[in-house]
Amino acid sequence: MAVSVVRVRHLVRKELKQLLRDPRSRPILFVLPLVQLVLFGYAVNTDVRHIRTAALDHDGTSASRELLEAFAASGYFDIVERPQRPSDIVRSLDRGRVMLGIEIPVGFARDLDAGRGVSIQLLVDGSDSNTATVAGGYALGVVTAFTIQRSGEAGAASRGLVLDARAWFNPSFESRMYNVPAVIGALLMLICLLLTSFSVVREREIGTLDQLRVSPITSTELILGKTIPVMWVGVLDLALITVIATTWFSVPLRGSLVVLAAGGFLFILCGLSIGLLISTVSRTQQEAFLTMYMVFLPALIFSGFFFPIESMPSIFQWISYANPMRYFLEIVRALFLKGAGLAELYPQFAVLAAMAVTGIGLAIRRFERSVA
């Protein structure tokens, strides 16, 4: 049976009115994505600043004081304690008053001016391994920069190897440049699942599904009527989130806006198809809600949002290939950070297109079986 454009248009109008009429739905459609973007943009942040530091200076020279001033001026370290003994640093670490301890030995300035190796002890609270690793890297960077500066001022030739390291795409190593684009994918998936996973099951609970079954509307027309309004909402949310990411968080969009819109459109279709499948297999809205979160949380974990997929066990890496969020995060991160184009991202686009077509087809078949 051919799809009737008139019937689909009436269904779309009905769904839009139903979405926008409910005062509880409007904040979910437009306010919730922006609030979550701001929260995720600030909360999901692996940058470490204002590390509480204890500094023990055995040397007491101008050079040692300059080193401690370099730590404070970096913005990463706050020297909050000046202990007198090494045991005081250990006690402060044990009690959680500081996270980093610096101990400068006697003869620091003399050995530095003579070009001899200088050993500075760093004690780091390793209870938070990620923060400890980042703090240790920051401390090493401050010490290395200070040593190179002192060697240059003294006119001494460096006997060691100076590593001139440069980072492409994110030179300042700001985590928001990497995390905020990924938040776009997480929010779009959440919105699509929220709006579609209840659509069919709600009709079944309130009894209108039986009325639709005896009407001339086909399963394809009903699925299109449920999908198109939410797709428009998803595209609008994509535009709003992108504007906030580029203006509020100053994340540059180096790639094409058209490519981003195309990738977002395919990803939204994937999310809608998953939500529709959930709605067709659920009998109640509570069951649909629980199923939605059982799908959303693993999709978030296996997308590379929190952890690199390459560091996961092989079986989970294979599972991630069935996750559309994985491919969309690769697209948005490449577009925002690298300025990649369709020529570099066509494999991800092809997979998303195949998933979208397959998912919509499965949703239509499942709905036909559920109402048969």
PyMOL commands that set and color helices and strands:
alter all, ss='L'
color gray80, all
select helices_A, chain A and resi 5-21+25-43+62-73+86-94+108-113+129-154+175-196+199-206+208-213+219-247+257-281+285-301+309-311+314-320+324-338+342-371
alter helices_A, ss='H'
color red, helices_A
select strands_A, chain A and resi 51-57+77-81+100-104+121-124
alter strands_A, ss='S'
color yellow, strands_A
deselect
rebuild
show_as cartoon
